Amino acid sequence: MRIAHIALWTADLDRLCRFWAETFGAAVGDLYESARRSGFSSRFVYLKDGPSIEIMQGPWITPQAATEERQGYAHLALSLGSREAVDAMAARAAAAGTLVSPARTTGDGFYEAVLKDPDGNFIEITV
């Protein structure tokens, strides 16, 4: 068994797809507009490896602050392959204002940094 894709709601589909493309080099798929559910649209973003991410938008989705821990997924973790890659992406995220936590070795031995997407969702980057 493997994860086929994950899905993420947003109030701004284009902005979030652009973030994934610019920050992670993701390929962005074609726009899907539902004929069955008025106002629903989505695009898949594809990273080099692993499951794809379906980014979905509907007029019923409103922005919300993601600044507190809450029930549900805490973050998405992306393995970049090296400490140098983590440091480089963390530096770019700091310059872009999206870095939440700088690169460090955690108490359980992981080297990671945390950034946030435009909707405030946390993305952990690790070796």
N, C-alpha and C positions, 0 to 999 in steps of 0.2 A: 504494500500500500504506500502511496505517496500523495503529497498535497498537489492537486492539479492547479488550483489558483486560490488566491484570497481576494476578497472584495472589500472595497473601502468607499463609503459615502462621502460626498463633498457637496458644497454649495456652489463650487466653481470648478467645473471639469477641466476647462482649458488651462487654468492657472496650475492645478495640481499635476496635470500631464506635463506641462512645460517644466515644472520643478523636477520631476523624475527624469526627464530627458536631459536637462541641463546639469543636474547634480550627479546623477548616476549613469548617464549615457544610455538610458533606457530607450528602446525603440517603442514608439507609440502607434498602436493599431488604428484602424479605421473607426470612425464614429458610428455607433449603433443607436438608432432612435426607434423606440418601441412603437409598434402599431397597436399593441394591446393595452399599454399603460401610458396614457397621455402625459407627456412631459418627461418621461424617463429616457435618459440617454447614458451611454457608457462607452468607454474605450479600455482596451487592455494595454498595459505597459509590460514590456518584456525585457528582463535583464539578461546578462550573458548566460546564466545558468539558474536553475531552480524554478519554482512555480511563478506563473505570471500574476499580475495584480490587475483586477478589474476595478477601475475607478468609475463610480456611478454617481449620477446627478438626477435630482428630481426637484420640482418646485416646492415640495413639502419639506425639504431638508434645509435647515437654517444653521448658520454658523454658531458654534458654541465654544467656550473656552475649554481647552484641554490642559489646564494648568494643575489640576489636582488629580491624585490617584483615584481611580474609580473602578467599578466592576467592568470586566471585559479584558480584551487584549491590552497589555501594558505597552508593548512596543514591537516593532519589526526589527529583526537583527539581520544585517548584511555582512557576510564575510568578504573582506577585501584582499586577503591573501598574505599581507605583510604589515609589520608595524609601520614601515615607511609609508605605505598606502593609507593607513589610518591617520598618520600624522599629517599627510598632505591634504586629505579630504577634510580633516578637522580644521586645518588652517584656512582652507577655502570657505568652510562653513562659518568660521569666526569672522572672516572678512564680509561674508554675506549677511551676517546677523542671525544665522540659524543655529549656531552652536549652543547647546544647552549645558553640556559637561565636557571639559577638555579631555584629551587622551590621557589614560592612566591605566595602571595595572590594578584590577579590583582585588578585594580580599580573597576571592576564590580563584585568582590566577589568570583572569582574562585581561587582555589588553584591548581597551575599547574607548570610544567617545560616543556622545549622544548628541544628535541634532534633531531639529523639528521641521516638519513640512509646513507649508503656508497655513494649513488648518490647525497646527499645533500638535499633530500626532508625532510621537517620539520614534526615531529611527536610530538604532544602535549600530555603529560600525565597529567591526572587530576584525582580528586577524583571521 
